[in-house]
């Protein structure tokens, strides 16, 4: 409105042109019309004097007459219009407060408004208006003043809920200066409103009356995650001095201000003054995390929506006019009167149609041990009387012979009088925890669900009230025609609500959004191979509980239990559809380590699926096209990813063989002699490697469809500038490593990712433990391959050609080696680098032992990393040894290129190189044994031993330099040759651990491994520490990681620097 007023005040052309400019913005046009009509309504409700009403009627008639004739600008001056508006806004503000003491101010404002219109705005004063003005002067009283017996205005006016709402809305319309496209200012509120309004135009079945709709249950598996954050959780600071509360205040500043306003608090200290405020604060924080409290609040919206919809179905016209609130908060008169509809009826209808069960399998143990979580779960039941909790109770009972035996029960409880009351207790044949945790948790509680449909909701999900209104429509899909067979699983889209702060969270959010929208849409139709990928999906409950349930729970093989429900449904002649007019919130991991753990879990799950009979049966029974579609959208994606990386390995090892054997040189020489440029070009061809850019294509399409292709292009460019290609290439390494390991050795296990707030610095040692085997070892291997090819290759005559040929592979190497540090907050802060080095040195030198965790000792971690080899079969060991043999190629090729070899091609050269390795091993063993035997009691002997070995080594090198023409280049080349050989010996020793231990060499293997870990750590730490010398690198990294936060004006720097230090 203020924009429209400025436009009108400065406009000098025709009426039609002004109206056209206003109509260019649909929001502005509607606001102008609504404010004008509300202006008339307020004056008609406020003014009751005959003369005053007549004057207002004359002015309104004059204005509308000029509007219809397109002469408003000719007969009214628009300059004073902002002044009139200012007076009216002041009047509406007084009406909003309804303070009787301000009646005189209202009279003055009305007089001023009349003065502005008649004296300043109207060009020609009408005769009728002059006559009325004269008559009021003759009577000797002022307009709008009135007398006690004959008042001219009604103030305060009769206040009703409708009047209050109209006045508040009018005041908002008159005072809001932002564009309508930025209202509401909260981004999440804007997104929800936008999706809801768009979804109303989508194809969805007609909703039946609540009494006739399908009944449904919702089930949420819970183990021991956070329910409601405690007071201590809010205050406790991480190592950077940032508490959860401080973090949320800076990430959600507008919501924090609204919360403070609701509690009538001006300072944070006031929040801690009362227990009630502290409880409200705990809930405010919990509803912004991935907690059970948030999930329960969201799912209970179903019940609220059903009660409101039942009211609209069952209420008479007068009850609808009274409003829903009259039922929910009845007055004393309503309580006494006999109504055709009461609140208890609505609750009964809602309870008939909706059941919610939280399957907290550990609740019994938590209750017995006095765990805070048990109290929080009980409080959730008290606050939500229709919430039911199912848990497994372990009881010791005595048999007839007096022997105690542990008996297991599946128990359902509800809250009564602030205590939990048992509803059902079902004896189980044994422990329910024999398979994977979550599916077993669902299986024991599914018997307590009711109705025709069942929705499984995960613990890190949320729901929205406006989406709950559409549940009736969604359930009607079971009765719609979806092809040959009726649907058995209704797929639902998810919204990722954790993509708001870091670039990593944004990448994951976009990737996940593209999968749950355009991805699943295509899978469901036309491919008809959509399965069950996440928990928002709604199951045909009767179909599934009579065909094996919704959760397969065999340990290991059913790690990704969700998708097996889809396999099971499809194999049993089910039909799975996908619907996008309703959405459920979903939390995703927001730190690189969390994301990697999640991707490792999914990759391991896909490895187990590859080995499962379910995929085998689907492959056999699908037609050719569905079989291919199924392959490429399940395990085929991981097979393809693995083939991409294997292609890089094959390409580089092929190049290594060609260059070291001299074959490449001979081919290039032959091609040059013959003038065969095609053959020469083929030798220098570049391997095309998928760098993760293709992963972004579905993202771009989905953003383009939903928000426009200009936005999609902008987001795509922004993502590339924020190094999305590095992130997706790094993720490729995670997927390939864990998928390959599961295929070779099995042993897939659930990996807890954590559901906290992650904007913190991860230590170097933590990153090293996490990515050493999956990325760093492979990255260093590829780097050595590229260096060797640069030294000995013949197909690339200059550096420019080499860079062009190997750019994509160097990009892969850089992403795998430095990705974790690039995406680690404050990864290039010098102080953090120093602390990380001390921590890593302490960790790698610590001895292991029974009970020492992997994060405290290198030895414990090293043993843990080989765990998969302890349980693998003979075939797994064979392939591990066979793949390790590739490292011997370096030594075999490079030793013949040394100056000391003098172009000899005899096998003796290779044999002598092994003699060197044995000599080095013997020297290291002597030093190790000497340290054990002499270092404590015979220090002089030990020092003399080291001196003799040092002098012997120097003399040997001197002889080699003088007699055999050894060069410095030969020494570096020997390192390139012998380092991979040592690693191969190490890998083979680990595969044959029982044999190596029996021979007594395990201590030497461990010492060799520690030496390699030291060297890898130094190679990684060097470039990071050098970059940390330059302050701008850290600034650049922070901007790169938190661009979204900067663009929203959030104080991310203060969070990173440590909250309390800057407050």
Buried (B, 14 or more C-beta within 10 A) or exposed (E): BBBBBEBBBEBEEBBEEBBEBBEEBEEBBEBBEBBBEBBBEBBEBBBBBEBBBBBBBBBBEBBEEBBEEEEBBEBBEBEBBBBBBBBBBBBBBBBEEBEEEBBEBBBBBBBBBBBBBBEBBBEEEBEBBEEBBEEBEEEEBEBBBBEEEEBBBEBBBEEEEEBEEBBEEBBEBBEBEEEBEEBEEEEBEBEBEEBBEEBEEEEBBEBBEBEEBBBBBBBBBBBEBBBBBBBEBBEEBBEBBBBBBBBBBBBBBEBBEEBBEEBEBEEBEEBBEEEEBBEBBBBBBBBBBBBBBBBBBBBBBBBBBBBBBBBEBBBEEEBEEBEBEBBEEBEEEEEEEEBEBBBEBBBEBBBBBBBBBBBBBBBBBBBEEEBEBBBBBBBBBBBBEBBBBBBBBEEEEEEEEEEEEEBBBBBBBBBEEEEBEEBEEEEEEEEBBEBBBBBBBBBBBBEBBBBBBBBBBBBBBBBBBBBBBBBBBBBBBBEEEBEEEBBBBBBBBBBBBBBBBBBBBBBBBBBBBBBBBBBBBBBBEEBBBBBBBBBBBBBBBEBBBEBBBBBBBBBBBBBBBBBBBBBBBBBEEBBBBBBBBBBBBBBBBBBBBBBBBBBBBBBBBBBBBBBBEBBEEBBEEBEEEBBBBBBBBBBBBBBEBBBBBEBBBEBBEEBBBBBBBBEBBEBBEEBEEEEEEEBBEEBBEEBEBBBBEEBBEBBBBBBBEBEEEEEBEEBBEBBEEBBBBBBBBBBBBBBBBBBBBBBBBBBBBBBEBBBBBBBBBBBBBBBBBBBBEBBBBBBBBBBBBBEBBBBBBBBBEEEEEBEEBBEBBBBBBBBBBBBBBBBBBBBBBEEBBEBBBEBBEEBBEBEBEEEBEBEBBBBBBBBEBEEBBEEBEEEBBEBBBEBBEBBBBBBBBBBBBBEBBEEEEEEEBBEBBEEBBEEEBEBBBBBEEBEEEBEEEEEEEBEEBBEEBEEEEEEEEEEBBEEEEBEEEBBEBBEBBBBBBBBBBBBBBBBBBEEBEEEEBBBBBBEBBBEBBBEBBEBBBEEBBEBBEEEEBBEEBBBBBBBBBBEBEBBBBBBBBBBEEEE
